[in-house]
Amino acid sequence: MLRIATIVYVLITMAHYLRYGNMIYVLLFVLSGVAIFFRNKYLNFIVIFFLYVGLVEWVKTFYGIFIYRMMYHLPYFRLTVIFSAILVLNIWLIYKYIRQIWKRNYGDKS
């Protein structure tokens, strides 16, 4: 389940970067998407790093588009719902990956 959600998130983020023509970021997210299939503890840190990078980018994009739509009195409810879903998915993935690392290092003490 975690891998499927990560692949969906990586695809959405890659589509976002492709929209602006940032091929370097697309390639980096492709590599982070490939990294989830390997069970190396260091690759999990790389995936978490790219999840944080994606989170910052989505918050920045949401803020810019939201302010623009409010300024010109355009509807922004659907935008808010879509971006909220992406941000919740992103935060959930970060939580799950950190929890996975925590369990591996310290055991399941919860």
Backbone hydrogen bonds, N-H to C=O, Kabsch-Sander energy under -0.5 kcal/mol:
donor,donor_aa,acceptor,acceptor_aa,energy
5,A,1,M,-2.4
6,T,2,L,-2.1
7,I,3,R,-2.5
8,V,4,I,-2.5
9,Y,5,A,-2.4
10,V,6,T,-2.8
11,L,7,I,-2.5
12,I,8,V,-2.3
13,T,9,Y,-2.5
14,M,10,V,-2.7
15,A,11,L,-2.3
16,H,12,I,-1.8
17,Y,13,T,-2.3
18,L,14,M,-2.6
19,R,15,A,-1.5
20,Y,16,H,-0.8
20,Y,17,Y,-0.6
21,G,17,Y,-0.6
21,G,18,L,-0.6
22,N,17,Y,-2.2
23,M,21,G,-1.5
26,V,22,N,-1.6
27,L,23,M,-2.5
28,L,24,I,-2.2
29,F,25,Y,-2.4
30,V,26,V,-2.0
31,L,27,L,-2.2
32,S,28,L,-2.0
33,G,29,F,-2.0
34,V,30,V,-2.0
35,A,31,L,-1.8
36,I,32,S,-0.7
37,F,34,V,-1.5
38,F,35,A,-1.3
40,N,38,F,-0.6
44,N,40,N,-1.1
45,F,41,K,-0.9
46,I,42,Y,-1.4
47,V,43,L,-2.4
48,I,44,N,-2.5
49,F,45,F,-2.3
50,F,46,I,-2.2
51,L,47,V,-1.9
52,Y,48,I,-2.3
53,V,49,F,-2.3
54,G,50,F,-2.4
55,L,51,L,-2.2
56,V,52,Y,-2.4
57,E,53,V,-2.2
58,W,54,G,-2.8
59,V,55,L,-2.4
60,K,56,V,-2.4
61,T,57,E,-2.6
62,F,58,W,-2.8
63,Y,59,V,-2.5
64,G,60,K,-2.1
65,I,61,T,-2.6
66,F,62,F,-2.7
67,I,63,Y,-2.4
68,Y,64,G,-1.9
69,R,65,I,-2.5
70,M,66,F,-2.3
71,M,67,I,-2.5
72,Y,68,Y,-1.7
73,H,70,M,-1.1
74,L,69,R,-3.1
80,T,76,Y,-2.0
81,V,77,F,-2.3
82,I,78,R,-2.5
83,F,79,L,-2.6
84,S,80,T,-2.2
85,A,81,V,-2.1
86,I,82,I,-2.0
87,L,83,F,-2.7
88,V,84,S,-2.6
89,L,85,A,-2.3
90,N,86,I,-2.3
91,I,87,L,-2.6
92,W,88,V,-2.5
93,L,89,L,-2.3
94,I,90,N,-2.3
95,Y,91,I,-2.4
96,K,92,W,-2.6
97,Y,93,L,-2.5
98,I,94,I,-2.4
99,R,95,Y,-2.5
100,Q,96,K,-2.2
101,I,97,Y,-2.1
102,W,98,I,-2.5
103,K,99,R,-2.7
104,R,100,Q,-1.9
105,N,101,I,-2.1
106,Y,102,W,-3.1
107,G,103,K,-1.8
109,K,107,G,-1.2
